[in-house]
Amino acid sequence: MPSITRRPTALLMAAALLVLALAQVAGASAEPERVDRGKRRLPLVIGHRGASGYRPEHTLASYRLAIGMGADFIEPDLVSTRDHVLVARHENEISGTTDVADHPELADRKATKTIDGVALTGWFTEDFTLAELRTLRAKERIPMLRPDNTAFDGLFQVPTFQEVIDLAKGAGVGIYPETKHPTYFDSIGLSLEEPLLAALGANGYQGAKAKVFIQSFEVGNLKELRRSSRLPLVQLLSDVGAPYDLVAAGDPRTYADLSTPEGLAEIATYADGIGPSKNQIVPRDPAGSLLEPTSLVADAHQAGLLVHSYTFRNENNFLPADFRQGDPDSPVYLRATGNAPAEYDLFFGLGVDGLFADNPDTAVAARG
């Protein structure tokens, strides 16, 4: 009797799975051809600066860990050295992410510069050759929230873009470079776009189906890249402010303007996707609690754009109040792990095509 009752159930399940598989194939054939997401219908997990929740960001160790945790792409932010080599740093000012301040022989390189309209004092990659930069070692950027990561301070060099490419290709994952401050680097004769495209081309990344996305918060450099390449491009957005190149040109449009249906239609003329802040998809009230989702994901899809949202992190400090866990009066409350899977579930359910995660293992587990 048990075998008789189980068999119809098994047959029904098999039939259901077959219908689901056929539906997915049919859906895949309707996907936009501009970006190849392969046969998978799962959203992408992008290792944000590697696995920066566990290792100092933008180090080969961080990228390797992200790959080991199942990330589909790894993300190097790109800046230039004085001898025009692209390296992976979140910012060209490196006092917070390297031990440069501990090198007395480099004290005279400290400077104050205006980057995208903001005065910054520190040490800048464009004032170092690659050989000089290689004498430095990476350190944790936010030690107050990630004290465990400080155990790795001083162990890793600043990687070149080529080293990140080599790692990604060897592991079979994609790369997701961001051009940082392209208008500024243009102004000092160290343009990012040409060496970026040259490196990608030399390593076999060609056309709209290449396993790469190029992202930027600026508009003009993405349009420049579109004129030179068919590689997939992503316009980064934010819930505050405006693209610096538009500000510098006197263009009054903000990121909010670019996020309207009209703005998204324009983005679709030169890019394949958008990278919005989480708060543009699900806003928060002044107390940090979640409000009703916006229509941004649906509007972007209507315009034929992919949506890769940022940035997902496990610590209470970065989570909405709805998903924080523990005693708010505890001295370790902000760095304690909250209910990050619930946030992933929310955004996967809203239809994002991918997301940037400091903790790729959590993202992959929630996606599964």
C-alpha positions as CSV (number, residue, x, y, z in Angstrom):
1,M,0.0,0.0,0.0
2,P,2.7,2.6,0.8
3,S,4.3,2.1,-2.6
4,I,1.0,2.5,-4.3
5,T,0.3,5.8,-2.6
6,R,3.7,7.2,-3.2
7,R,4.0,6.5,-6.9
8,P,1.2,8.8,-8.1
9,T,2.7,11.5,-5.9
10,A,6.1,11.0,-7.4
11,L,4.6,11.0,-10.9
12,L,2.7,14.3,-10.2
13,M,5.9,15.8,-8.8
14,A,7.9,14.8,-11.9
15,A,5.2,16.2,-14.2
16,A,5.2,19.5,-12.2
17,L,8.9,19.7,-12.4
18,L,8.8,19.1,-16.2
19,V,6.2,21.9,-16.6
20,L,8.3,24.2,-14.6
21,A,11.4,23.4,-16.6
22,L,9.5,24.0,-19.9
23,A,8.2,27.3,-18.6
24,Q,11.7,28.4,-17.6
25,V,13.0,27.5,-21.0
26,A,10.2,29.5,-22.6
27,G,10.8,32.4,-20.3
28,A,14.6,32.3,-21.1
29,S,13.9,32.6,-24.8
30,A,12.1,35.9,-24.1
31,E,15.0,37.4,-22.2
32,P,16.7,40.5,-23.6
33,E,19.5,39.5,-25.9
34,R,21.8,42.4,-24.8
35,V,23.1,40.6,-21.7
36,D,23.6,36.9,-21.4
37,R,22.7,35.6,-17.9
38,G,23.1,32.1,-19.2
39,K,20.4,29.5,-18.7
40,R,20.0,30.2,-15.0
41,R,17.0,32.1,-13.8
42,L,18.5,32.8,-10.4
43,P,19.6,36.4,-9.6
44,L,23.3,37.0,-9.6
45,V,25.4,37.2,-6.4
46,I,28.2,39.7,-6.8
47,G,31.0,39.6,-4.3
48,H,31.1,43.3,-3.2
49,R,34.8,44.1,-3.2
50,G,35.2,40.4,-2.8
51,A,34.0,38.9,0.4
52,S,34.6,42.1,2.3
53,G,32.5,41.0,5.3
54,Y,35.3,38.5,6.1
55,R,38.6,39.9,4.6
56,P,40.0,43.4,4.0
57,E,38.2,44.6,0.8
58,H,39.8,44.6,-2.6
59,T,42.4,42.0,-1.9
60,L,43.0,38.8,-3.7
61,A,42.2,37.0,-0.5
62,S,38.8,38.7,-0.4
63,Y,38.1,37.9,-4.0
64,R,39.2,34.3,-3.6
65,L,36.9,33.8,-0.6
66,A,34.0,35.3,-2.5
67,I,34.6,32.8,-5.3
68,G,34.8,30.0,-2.8
69,M,31.5,31.1,-1.3
70,G,29.7,30.8,-4.6
71,A,29.7,34.4,-5.9
72,D,28.9,34.6,-9.6
73,F,30.9,37.8,-10.1
74,I,33.6,39.7,-8.2
75,E,33.7,43.4,-8.1
76,P,37.0,45.4,-8.4
77,D,36.7,49.2,-8.0
78,L,39.3,50.7,-10.3
79,V,41.7,53.7,-9.8
80,S,45.0,54.5,-11.5
81,T,48.6,54.7,-10.3
82,R,50.9,57.4,-11.5
83,D,52.3,55.1,-14.2
84,H,48.7,54.5,-15.4
85,V,48.2,51.0,-14.1
86,L,44.7,50.1,-13.0
87,V,44.5,48.8,-9.4
88,A,41.6,47.7,-7.1
89,R,40.8,50.2,-4.4
90,H,37.4,51.6,-3.4
91,E,38.9,55.1,-3.5
92,N,42.0,56.7,-4.8
93,E,42.6,58.1,-1.3
94,I,44.1,55.1,0.5
95,S,44.8,56.1,4.1
96,G,41.8,54.1,5.3
97,T,42.5,50.9,3.4
98,T,46.3,50.6,3.5
99,D,49.1,51.1,6.0
100,V,50.5,54.1,4.0
101,A,50.5,56.3,7.1
102,D,52.9,53.9,8.8
103,H,55.6,54.5,6.1
104,P,57.7,57.5,7.1
105,E,59.4,57.5,3.7
106,L,56.1,58.3,2.1
107,A,55.1,61.1,4.5
108,D,55.8,63.8,1.9
109,R,53.2,62.3,-0.5
110,K,50.4,63.3,1.8
111,A,48.3,65.9,0.1
112,T,44.9,67.7,0.0
113,K,42.9,67.4,-3.2
114,T,39.4,68.1,-4.4
115,I,37.8,64.9,-5.7
116,D,34.3,65.3,-7.2
117,G,33.9,68.6,-5.4
118,V,35.0,67.3,-2.0
119,A,38.3,68.3,-0.3
120,L,40.2,65.2,0.9
121,T,43.5,65.0,2.8
122,G,45.5,61.8,2.6
123,W,47.5,59.7,0.2
124,F,46.3,59.1,-3.4
125,T,47.1,56.3,-5.8
126,E,47.9,58.6,-8.6
127,D,50.9,59.9,-6.7
128,F,52.5,56.4,-6.5
129,T,54.0,54.2,-9.1
130,L,52.8,50.6,-9.0
131,A,56.1,49.5,-7.6
132,E,55.8,52.1,-4.8
133,L,52.2,51.0,-4.1
134,R,53.3,47.4,-3.8
135,T,55.3,48.3,-0.7
136,L,52.0,49.0,1.1
137,R,49.7,46.5,2.7
138,A,45.9,46.4,2.9
139,K,43.9,46.9,6.2
140,E,40.3,46.7,7.2
141,R,38.4,49.8,6.3
142,I,35.7,49.6,9.1
143,P,37.5,47.9,12.1
144,M,34.9,49.1,14.6
145,L,32.2,47.0,12.8
146,R,34.5,44.2,11.6
147,P,37.2,43.7,14.3
148,D,37.8,40.1,13.2
149,N,39.0,41.3,9.8
150,T,41.8,43.3,11.4
151,A,43.6,39.9,12.0
152,F,44.5,40.1,8.3
153,D,45.8,43.7,8.4
154,G,49.3,43.9,6.8
155,L,49.1,40.6,4.9
156,F,47.9,41.5,1.5
157,Q,49.1,43.8,-1.3
158,V,46.9,46.1,-3.5
159,P,46.1,44.0,-6.5
160,T,46.2,45.1,-10.1
161,F,43.2,44.8,-12.4
162,Q,45.1,42.2,-14.4
163,E,45.6,40.1,-11.2
164,V,41.8,40.2,-10.6
165,I,41.1,39.2,-14.2
166,D,43.5,36.3,-13.9
167,L,41.8,35.1,-10.7
168,A,38.3,35.4,-12.1
169,K,39.1,33.7,-15.4
170,G,40.9,30.8,-13.6
171,A,37.8,30.3,-11.4
172,G,35.3,30.7,-14.2
173,V,33.5,33.6,-12.5
174,G,32.6,37.0,-14.0
175,I,34.1,40.4,-13.2
176,Y,32.2,43.6,-12.4
177,P,34.7,46.5,-12.5
178,E,33.6,50.0,-11.5
179,T,35.4,53.1,-12.8
180,K,35.9,55.4,-9.8
181,H,36.0,59.2,-10.3
182,P,36.4,59.0,-14.1
183,T,36.0,62.8,-14.6
184,Y,38.7,63.5,-12.0
185,F,41.1,60.9,-13.5
186,D,40.5,62.4,-17.0
187,S,41.4,65.8,-15.6
188,I,44.9,64.6,-14.5
189,G,45.6,62.7,-17.7
190,L,45.0,59.2,-16.3
191,S,41.8,58.3,-18.1
192,L,40.3,55.0,-16.9
193,E,38.3,53.9,-19.9
194,E,41.1,53.2,-22.4
195,P,43.2,50.9,-20.2
196,L,40.0,49.2,-18.9
197,L,38.9,48.3,-22.4
198,A,42.4,47.4,-23.5
199,A,42.8,45.0,-20.5
200,L,39.4,43.4,-21.1
201,G,40.0,43.0,-24.8
202,A,43.4,41.5,-24.3
203,N,41.9,38.9,-22.0
204,G,39.1,37.9,-24.4
205,Y,36.2,39.8,-23.0
206,Q,34.3,40.7,-26.2
207,G,30.8,41.7,-27.0
208,A,27.4,41.9,-25.2
209,K,27.6,38.3,-24.0
210,A,31.0,38.7,-22.2
211,K,31.1,37.6,-18.6
212,V,31.6,41.2,-17.4
213,F,29.7,44.3,-16.4
214,I,31.2,47.7,-16.3
215,Q,29.6,50.1,-13.9
216,S,29.9,53.8,-13.0
217,F,28.1,56.4,-11.0
218,E,28.8,58.9,-13.8
219,V,26.9,59.1,-17.1
220,G,29.4,60.5,-19.6
221,N,32.0,57.8,-19.3
222,L,29.4,55.1,-19.8
223,K,28.3,56.8,-23.0
224,E,31.9,57.0,-24.0
225,L,32.3,53.3,-23.3
226,R,29.2,52.5,-25.3
227,R,30.6,54.2,-28.4
228,S,33.8,52.1,-28.1
229,S,32.4,48.7,-27.0
230,R,29.4,46.5,-26.8
231,L,30.3,45.1,-23.3
232,P,27.5,45.2,-20.8
233,L,27.2,48.5,-19.0
234,V,25.4,49.4,-15.7
235,Q,24.4,52.9,-14.6
236,L,24.8,53.2,-10.9
237,L,22.2,55.2,-9.1
238,S,21.8,56.5,-5.5
239,D,19.0,57.6,-3.3
240,V,20.9,60.9,-2.8
241,G,22.8,63.3,-5.0
242,A,23.6,63.5,-8.7
243,P,26.3,62.1,-11.1
244,Y,29.4,64.3,-10.7
245,D,29.9,64.8,-14.4
246,L,26.4,66.2,-14.8
247,V,27.0,68.5,-11.8
248,A,30.2,69.7,-13.3
249,A,28.5,70.3,-16.7
250,G,25.7,72.3,-15.1
251,D,23.1,69.6,-15.9
252,P,20.5,69.8,-13.1
253,R,19.4,66.1,-13.2
254,T,19.8,64.1,-10.1
255,Y,19.9,60.3,-9.5
256,A,16.2,60.6,-8.6
257,D,15.6,62.1,-12.1
258,L,17.5,59.2,-13.7
259,S,15.3,56.8,-11.8
260,T,12.0,57.9,-13.3
261,P,10.5,56.0,-16.2
262,E,11.8,58.8,-18.5
263,G,15.3,58.7,-17.0
264,L,15.4,54.9,-17.3
265,A,14.4,55.1,-20.9
266,E,17.4,57.3,-21.6
267,I,19.7,55.0,-19.6
268,A,18.5,52.2,-21.8
269,T,20.0,54.0,-24.9
270,Y,23.5,53.5,-23.6
271,A,23.4,50.9,-20.8
272,D,22.1,47.4,-20.1
273,G,21.2,47.7,-16.5
274,I,21.0,49.9,-13.4
275,G,22.7,49.5,-10.0
276,P,20.3,51.2,-7.5
277,S,20.7,51.7,-3.8
278,K,18.5,49.3,-1.7
279,N,16.7,52.4,-0.4
280,Q,15.5,53.3,-3.9
281,I,13.7,49.9,-4.1
282,V,12.5,49.7,-0.5
283,P,12.7,53.1,1.3
284,R,13.1,53.4,5.0
285,D,11.5,55.9,7.4
286,P,13.5,58.1,9.7
287,A,13.6,55.3,12.3
288,G,15.1,52.9,9.8
289,S,12.0,50.8,9.3
290,L,11.0,49.6,5.9
291,L,8.3,51.4,3.9
292,E,6.4,50.1,0.9
293,P,8.5,49.1,-2.1
294,T,8.7,51.5,-5.0
295,S,8.1,50.7,-8.7
296,L,11.7,51.0,-9.6
297,V,12.4,47.3,-10.4
298,A,9.3,47.0,-12.5
299,D,10.0,50.4,-14.3
300,A,13.5,49.3,-15.1
301,H,12.4,45.9,-16.4
302,Q,9.8,47.8,-18.5
303,A,12.7,49.8,-20.0
304,G,14.6,46.6,-20.8
305,L,17.1,47.1,-18.0
306,L,18.6,44.7,-15.5
307,V,18.5,45.6,-11.8
308,H,21.6,44.8,-9.7
309,S,21.1,46.4,-6.2
310,Y,23.6,47.4,-3.6
311,T,24.9,46.9,-0.8
312,F,23.8,43.9,1.3
313,R,25.7,43.3,4.5
314,N,25.0,41.1,7.6
315,E,25.7,43.5,10.4
316,N,22.8,45.2,12.2
317,N,24.4,48.6,11.4
318,F,23.4,48.2,7.7
319,L,20.1,46.4,8.1
320,P,16.7,48.0,8.4
321,A,15.3,48.1,11.9
322,D,12.8,45.3,10.9
323,F,15.7,42.8,10.5
324,R,18.0,43.8,13.4
325,Q,18.6,41.3,16.1
326,G,19.9,41.4,19.7
327,D,19.9,43.9,22.5
328,P,20.1,47.5,21.3
329,D,21.9,48.5,24.5
330,S,24.7,46.0,23.9
331,P,28.1,47.6,23.0
332,V,28.3,45.1,20.1
333,Y,24.8,45.6,18.8
334,L,25.7,47.4,15.6
335,R,28.3,44.9,14.6
336,A,26.2,41.9,15.5
337,T,24.7,39.8,12.8
338,G,21.1,40.5,12.1
339,N,18.5,38.7,10.0
340,A,20.2,39.3,6.7
341,P,18.4,36.3,5.0
342,A,15.1,38.1,5.5
343,E,16.4,41.1,3.6
344,Y,17.7,38.9,0.8
345,D,14.3,37.2,0.6
346,L,12.6,40.6,0.4
347,F,14.7,41.8,-2.5
348,F,14.8,38.5,-4.4
349,G,11.0,38.4,-4.1
350,L,10.8,41.9,-5.6
351,G,12.6,40.6,-8.7
352,V,16.1,42.1,-8.6
353,D,18.3,40.4,-11.2
354,G,21.4,40.5,-8.9
355,L,22.8,42.1,-5.9
356,F,26.1,43.1,-4.3
357,A,26.9,41.3,-1.1
358,D,29.7,41.7,1.4
359,N,28.8,38.2,2.7
360,P,28.4,36.1,-0.5
361,D,27.8,32.9,1.5
362,T,24.7,34.4,3.1
363,A,23.4,35.7,-0.2
364,V,24.0,32.3,-2.0
365,A,22.3,30.5,0.9
366,A,19.3,32.8,0.9
367,R,19.0,32.6,-2.9
368,G,19.0,28.8,-2.7
